[in-house]
Amino acid sequence: MNILVSNIYSWQNKGDAAIVVVLIQDLARQFPGSVITLSSLDPRDEGRYGPYVVHPSILWHMKHANSSGSGRFLMRLRYAIACLLFRLRLRCFKWLLGMGLRAYWLFGKSLRTRIRDFEKADLVVACGGGYLLMTWPRRRLSRWLGCNDLDYLCMDFSIARMFGKPYILHNQSIGPFRDDRDFERIRPHLSGANAILCREEFTYDRLAKKGFDNIVLRPDAAFRLEPVAEDIFRHKVVYGKLNIGITARQCLGGIAQDEYESKLARFITHITETGDDTQVYFMPQVIYELGHDNDLLVAGRIRDKLNSAARERFCIIDDDLHPSVLMGIIGKMDYFVGTRMHSNIFALSSVVKTLAIAYEPKTDGIMKMLGLSDYVLHVASFTFEEMMHKFDMLQNDNEYVYKLRSALARIRAADSDLVLLSQQRASCSAIRGDWKLPHQSSSASAAT
């Protein structure tokens, strides 16, 4: 059996990489002997996940081929026109395919090869993540030409449908959408999936209200990642100290981003001044420079805001680590304060008391699933005083670990039968049931 895993972002996003690692393990276990091919937005992923072929995704080809230009507007114009022409070629290809003709000559060599990957596949599985959303207004150019990145993130689903291939949207957070018209643009791609695995209730409820019957509620796959201990921890973490891990990211603009980083710097300064045995470790979750997403830049700005005493107790883990190794390091922390959602999952999976800073609703959803909604701050609105209050609550909450362990036991038992989901399209809840914590109100059935 040939399985194509599409929509991979980059190994250098350790949360996304963790999802891919667990997904590959699930596919290898449930489809023994299958040939698994990976399609990634980062061509440097080759060899990172083991002995699997990695092909650059169609979106990468579109962006890479149209990334040159004398100005940003001209680059966007060239990209938008290329996207429009590609969609027209694909429609023509689909029309000819209905007549029994495979007009691969419509495409250049690289795109021709990528489209053939879908024809060869017996099953397409879209890698999990939070990429199907639109919270910002579309540029005029995108509106005029009728294209944007959201359309191209769904392009793999469209091509799978064109060839009549079953496809599963794995481990998804979908939405929010600024305009309901953006959701309606992707509705056909969602409704055509054999199954959509929603990793939190906000996504599940959003799709249920829209009338979808191919949805299943399943916890984030990264909860099932196995940590690995490595010597790097011995070199960079001081034993016998109170260890606090932290992640931060570029998620706001201008002054708001500076204020967010300043509050984190003030927090670090305060906790290192009030405790002689406190060490703080910054754990970059994403170091993807090609995608203009590098947590190390944020770490450097936070460090520059610290006084000399706090700076001595602030360590930046700057190695490009396997997500299992990063999880192993995070698991050695006494407390964790995370903005990156998967860094929080790494900490929570290791039963580390965690304070989450939400930049999208998916973080609220994950913490709600665990019964830990009291320990969420919102990146654009939290104050330093609120942060310290929540951290004090975290330290003194004697029920936190018990509640977390109980939730983790249920999460790890909630596996997904991808074989059945790939064979049956409608009423997925009848296949496996929908996962909920017992203390949460729900109309969904209990997990089988």
Secondary structure, DSSP 8 states (H G I E B T S, - for coil): -EEEEEEE--TTBHHHHHHHHHHHHHHHHHSTT-EEEEEES-GGGTTTTSS-EEEE-HHHHHHHHT---SSHHHHHHHHHHHHHHHHHHHHHHHHHHHTT---GGGS-HHHHHHHHHHHH-SEEEE--EEEEEE-S---HHHHHHT--HHHHHSHHHHHHHHTT--EEEEEEEEEEESSHHHHHHHHHHHHTSSEEEESSHHHHHHHHHTT-SSEEE---GGGG------THHHHHS-TTSEEEEEE----S-HHHHHHHHHHHHHHHHHHHHS-TTEEEEE--SBEEGGGTEEHHHHHHHHHHTS-HHHHHTEEE--S---HHHHHHHHTT-SEEEESSHHHHHHHHHTT-EEEEEESSHHHHHHHHHTT-GGGEEETTT--HHHHHHHHHHHHH-TTHHHHHHHHHHHHHH----HHHHHH--S-THHHH-----TTS--SS----
